Amino acid sequence: MDFTPSAAFSVGLELELQLLDPTTFDLAEAVLPLLETYSDHRYVKPEFLQNTVEVVSPVAADLSELEAGLRPLLVELLQHGDRLGLGLCGAGTHPFTCRPATYTPGARYRLMERNYGWLGQNQVTFATHVHLGMPSGDEALTLMRELKPFLPLLVALSASSPFWHGSDTGFAAFRQRVLAASRTYGIPPDFADWPTFQCFFSTMARAGVLASVRDIHWDLRPSPHFGTLEVRVLDAQPTLAEALALAALLRALVRFLQASRGSWTAPAVLAPQPWWMLRDNCFSASRDGIEASLIASQDGDRMPLKRLAALVLGWVRPWAAADEHPWLDRLEASITAGLPYVRQRLLLRRGDSVQGVVASLAGEFRADLA
């Protein structure tokens, strides 16, 4: 399992989108008829549940190229959906669907069905995955270690799943809690180098736990065949613009971490942390979103996550490419005006129904592509 190097700072996005009945706004298990409308769906793919469609960007050199590659794919997907009578939206969970989902046919998904059964059918969640090009497996694992303390921040900034089975869960990112029940989700372990990771994978493969790296669902994961570090912790976003803003943050953050390596002393809240401390901070971020308070040191000091967000955005701005600055501006504006989970809750508090929340999400997704 060699690591195939990628161009430095190349980037890709995977967007998991909800398929909707446009009348009831419930989930529609319609990915198979949707894919039949495509003669070539290299970039539009099934996921393991039939209520999900995944849109995969072409590999891009920068954010402008990433947007240019994704926007026409999403516009075309909307057109295919309109012809079939399907709606589309982005959020980490569907606000009210309760029934178990149906697995998608295929050898890999049949194996998942055997291994996860009812658990997989009921983990109806949706994510945004950002692929960051890496020159080597060693660098991918180094950055995986360095990015781990930022996971609570990424959970909060992407939080878009406050509802589950028709109820307000009290969490900003309830998707995190749903996935916590599974075998290989969550905070990744540390690996000293690529041979150490290969040893881990070989052991798990011989034990019958993993068949491929795709069977690992950590919040951060090396993807050796793509030559990337994959950031998987993010909720699905209501709009392409919000997904691009998170990708811009991650690219600027990686540049900052690489340039500062060996010369930057991280504050305690971002220093390498004991597992229990990082786990609790991720829980707090999934519950309270941008208003979370994080354990900042082993002395029990705390730090507002919103303050950490402001600090990180300030640190990375000098390292952001020119076409990333507008997206960082948008992210800062969203923190002030209301991140996705805040907007969803506000609709309900203003008297809308959970069906109305989904209708609004579908409207946001479409309007952003107009």
C-alpha positions in Angstrom: 0.0 0.0 0.0 2.3 2.7 -1.3 1.3 6.4 -1.0 0.9 8.1 -4.4 2.2 11.7 -4.0 0.0 14.6 -5.1 0.7 18.1 -6.1 1.2 20.3 -3.1 -2.0 22.1 -2.0 -4.1 20.4 -4.6 -7.6 20.0 -3.3 -10.8 18.1 -3.9 -14.3 18.0 -2.3 -16.8 15.2 -1.8 -20.3 16.5 -1.1 -22.9 14.0 0.3 -26.4 15.4 -0.5 -29.9 14.4 0.6 -32.3 13.2 -2.0 -35.8 14.5 -1.3 -39.4 14.0 -2.2 -40.3 17.6 -3.2 -43.8 17.3 -1.9 -43.3 15.9 1.6 -39.6 16.9 1.9 -38.9 13.4 3.4 -35.9 11.5 2.1 -36.3 9.7 -1.2 -34.4 6.4 -1.8 -33.8 7.3 -5.4 -30.1 7.3 -6.1 -30.4 4.3 -8.5 -32.9 5.9 -10.9 -31.0 9.2 -10.6 -27.8 7.6 -11.7 -29.6 5.9 -14.7 -30.1 9.4 -16.1 -26.3 9.8 -16.4 -24.3 8.2 -19.3 -21.1 9.0 -17.4 -21.2 9.5 -13.6 -17.5 9.7 -12.7 -18.3 12.7 -10.5 -21.8 11.7 -9.4 -21.8 8.6 -7.4 -23.9 6.5 -5.0 -23.2 6.2 -1.3 -23.9 3.2 0.9 -27.5 4.3 1.5 -29.9 4.9 -1.4 -31.2 8.3 0.0 -27.8 9.9 -0.7 -26.0 11.1 -3.8 -22.3 12.0 -3.7 -20.8 14.7 -5.9 -17.0 14.4 -6.3 -15.0 17.3 -7.6 -12.2 17.0 -10.2 -8.8 17.5 -8.6 -8.2 21.3 -8.4 -5.0 23.4 -8.0 -6.8 26.2 -6.1 -10.2 27.3 -4.8 -11.2 29.1 -8.1 -10.6 25.9 -10.0 -12.4 23.8 -7.4 -15.5 26.0 -7.6 -15.4 26.0 -11.4 -15.3 22.2 -11.4 -18.1 21.7 -8.9 -20.6 24.3 -9.8 -21.6 22.9 -13.2 -21.8 19.4 -11.7 -24.3 20.6 -9.1 -26.3 22.6 -11.5 -26.6 19.6 -13.8 -27.5 17.4 -10.8 -30.4 19.8 -10.0 -31.6 19.5 -13.5 -31.5 15.7 -13.4 -33.4 15.8 -10.1 -36.0 18.2 -11.5 -36.7 15.8 -14.4 -37.2 12.9 -12.0 -39.2 14.9 -9.5 -36.5 14.9 -6.9 -35.3 17.6 -4.5 -31.8 18.1 -3.1 -30.4 19.7 0.0 -27.3 19.7 2.3 -27.2 19.1 6.0 -25.5 16.7 8.4 -28.8 15.0 9.2 -32.3 15.0 7.8 -34.5 16.9 10.3 -37.4 14.5 10.6 -37.0 11.1 8.7 -37.3 8.2 11.1 -37.4 5.0 9.0 -34.3 2.9 8.4 -32.7 3.5 5.0 -32.0 0.9 2.3 -28.4 -0.2 1.4 -27.3 0.5 -2.1 -26.5 -2.7 -4.2 -22.9 -3.5 -4.8 -20.2 -5.8 -3.4 -18.7 -3.3 -1.0 -22.1 -2.1 0.3 -23.3 -5.7 0.7 -20.2 -6.3 2.9 -21.1 -3.2 4.9 -24.7 -4.5 5.3 -23.4 -7.8 6.7 -21.0 -6.1 9.0 -23.2 -3.2 10.2 -26.8 -4.3 9.5 -29.4 -2.2 11.4 -26.7 0.2 12.7 -25.7 1.3 9.2 -29.4 1.6 8.1 -30.1 4.0 10.9 -26.9 6.1 10.6 -28.6 8.4 8.1 -26.0 11.2 8.0 -24.3 13.3 5.4 -20.8 14.8 5.3 -18.5 17.1 3.4 -15.0 15.6 2.8 -12.0 17.7 1.9 -9.0 16.1 0.2 -5.7 17.9 0.6 -2.9 16.9 -1.7 0.2 15.5 0.1 3.8 14.9 -1.1 4.2 11.7 1.0 2.5 9.4 3.4 4.8 10.7 6.2 3.7 14.3 5.6 0.0 13.2 5.5 0.4 11.5 8.9 2.3 14.4 10.4 -0.4 16.8 9.3 -3.0 14.3 10.6 -1.4 14.7 14.1 -1.1 18.5 13.8 -4.7 18.9 12.7 -6.2 16.7 15.5 -6.4 19.6 18.1 -8.4 21.6 15.5 -11.1 19.0 15.3 -13.4 20.7 17.8 -13.2 23.9 15.8 -13.9 22.1 12.6 -16.9 20.3 14.2 -18.3 23.7 15.3 -17.7 25.6 12.1 -19.4 22.9 10.0 -22.2 22.1 12.4 -25.4 21.5 10.4 -27.3 18.8 12.2 -29.4 20.0 15.1 -32.4 17.8 14.4 -33.0 14.1 14.5 -36.2 12.1 14.0 -38.3 15.3 14.2 -36.8 16.6 17.5 -34.3 19.4 18.3 -31.5 17.3 19.9 -29.9 20.1 21.8 -26.7 19.5 19.7 -25.3 21.7 16.9 -23.7 18.6 15.2 -25.8 15.6 16.2 -24.3 13.7 13.2 -21.1 13.3 15.4 -23.1 11.5 18.1 -24.9 9.2 15.6 -21.6 8.1 14.1 -19.9 7.6 17.5 -21.7 4.2 17.7 -19.6 2.8 14.8 -16.4 0.9 14.8 -14.0 3.1 13.0 -15.4 6.6 13.3 -14.0 9.4 15.4 -10.6 10.7 16.4 -7.7 9.0 14.6 -4.7 7.4 16.4 -1.2 8.8 15.9 1.3 7.1 13.6 5.0 7.9 13.7 5.5 7.3 9.9 4.1 5.6 6.9 5.6 2.1 7.6 3.9 2.3 11.1 0.5 3.0 9.4 1.1 0.2 6.9 1.8 -2.2 9.8 -1.5 -1.2 11.4 -3.4 -1.6 8.2 -1.8 -5.0 7.5 -2.7 -6.3 10.9 -6.3 -5.1 10.6 -6.6 -6.6 7.1 -5.3 -10.0 8.2 -7.7 -9.9 11.1 -10.6 -9.3 8.7 -11.5 -5.9 10.1 -10.5 -3.8 7.1 -10.6 -4.7 3.4 -9.4 -1.3 2.2 -8.5 2.2 3.6 -12.0 3.2 2.7 -13.2 1.0 5.6 -11.5 3.5 8.0 -13.9 6.4 8.8 -11.8 8.5 11.1 -12.3 12.3 11.3 -8.9 12.6 9.5 -7.7 9.8 7.2 -4.8 9.3 4.8 -6.0 8.3 1.4 -2.9 6.7 -0.2 -4.4 6.0 -3.7 -5.4 9.6 -4.1 -2.3 10.9 -2.4 -4.3 13.0 0.1 -5.1 13.7 3.7 -8.9 13.5 3.9 -10.7 15.7 6.4 -14.0 13.8 7.1 -15.2 15.5 10.3 -17.3 18.2 8.5 -21.1 18.1 8.4 -22.7 18.4 4.9 -23.2 22.1 4.2 -26.4 23.8 2.9 -24.6 25.5 0.1 -21.6 25.0 -2.1 -20.3 28.4 -0.9 -20.1 27.2 2.7 -18.3 24.0 1.7 -15.8 26.1 -0.3 -15.2 28.4 2.8 -14.3 25.4 4.9 -12.0 24.1 2.2 -10.3 27.5 2.0 -9.8 27.5 5.8 -8.2 24.0 5.7 -5.8 24.9 2.9 -4.7 28.1 4.6 -4.4 26.2 7.9 -2.2 23.5 6.4 0.1 26.2 4.9 0.3 27.9 8.3 1.2 24.6 10.1 3.8 23.6 7.6 5.5 27.0 7.5 5.4 27.3 11.3 6.6 23.8 12.1 9.4 24.0 14.6 9.1 27.7 15.1 5.6 28.1 16.6 4.5 27.3 20.1 0.8 26.3 20.0 -1.4 27.5 22.8 -2.3 24.8 25.2 -5.8 24.3 23.7 -4.1 23.4 20.4 -1.1 21.5 21.7 -1.0 17.7 21.5 -3.7 16.6 23.9 -4.5 13.5 25.9 -7.2 11.5 24.1 -9.8 12.1 26.9 -9.3 15.9 26.6 -9.7 16.0 22.8 -12.7 13.7 23.0 -14.5 15.9 25.5 -13.7 19.0 23.5 -15.2 17.4 20.4 -18.3 16.4 22.4 -18.6 20.0 23.6 -18.2 21.4 20.1 -20.8 19.0 18.7 -23.3 20.0 21.5 -22.7 23.8 21.7 -21.3 24.6 18.3 -19.5 28.0 18.1 -20.7 28.8 21.6 -18.8 25.8 23.1 -16.2 26.2 25.9 -13.2 24.0 25.5 -10.8 22.5 28.1 -7.7 24.5 27.3 -5.1 22.8 29.5 -4.7 19.8 31.8 -5.0 22.3 34.7 -8.7 22.5 33.8 -8.6 26.0 32.3 -11.3 26.7 29.7 -11.4 28.8 26.5 -14.4 30.0 24.4 -14.4 28.2 21.1 -15.5 31.4 19.4 -12.3 33.1 20.6 -10.3 30.2 19.3 -12.0 30.6 15.9 -11.1 34.3 15.8 -7.4 33.5 16.7 -7.1 30.7 14.1 -8.6 32.9 11.3 -6.2 35.6 12.2 -3.2 33.2 12.1 -4.0 31.7 8.8 -4.9 34.8 6.8 -1.3 35.7 5.9 -1.0 32.2 4.5 -4.2 32.2 2.5 -4.0 32.3 -1.3 -5.6 35.3 -3.0 -8.7 33.4 -4.1 -9.2 32.0 -0.5 -9.6 35.4 1.2 -13.2 35.9 0.0 -14.2 32.5 1.4 -12.5 33.2 4.7 -14.5 36.5 4.8 -17.7 34.5 4.2 -16.8 32.1 7.0 -16.3 35.0 9.4 -19.6 36.5 8.3 -21.4 33.2 8.9 -20.0 33.0 12.4 -21.5 36.4 13.1 -24.8 36.0 11.2 -25.4 32.4 12.1 -23.8 29.1 11.1 -26.0 26.4 9.5 -27.3 24.9 12.7 -28.3 28.3 14.0 -30.2 29.1 10.9 -32.1 25.8 11.0 -33.1 26.3 14.7 -34.2 29.9 14.0 -36.7 28.7 11.4 -38.3 26.4 13.9 -38.4 29.0 16.6 -40.1 31.4 14.2 -42.9 28.9 13.9 -41.9 26.9 10.9 -42.2 23.1 10.8 -39.4 20.5 10.4 -40.8 20.1 6.8 -40.3 23.8 6.4 -36.7 23.6 7.6 -36.0 21.0 4.8 -37.8 23.2 2.3 -35.6 26.1 3.3 -32.5 24.0 3.0 -33.5 22.9 -0.5 -34.1 26.5 -1.4 -30.7 27.6 -0.1 -29.0 24.9 -2.1 -30.7 25.9 -5.3 -30.4 29.7 -4.8 -26.6 29.4 -4.2 -26.2 27.8 -7.7 -28.4 30.2 -9.5 
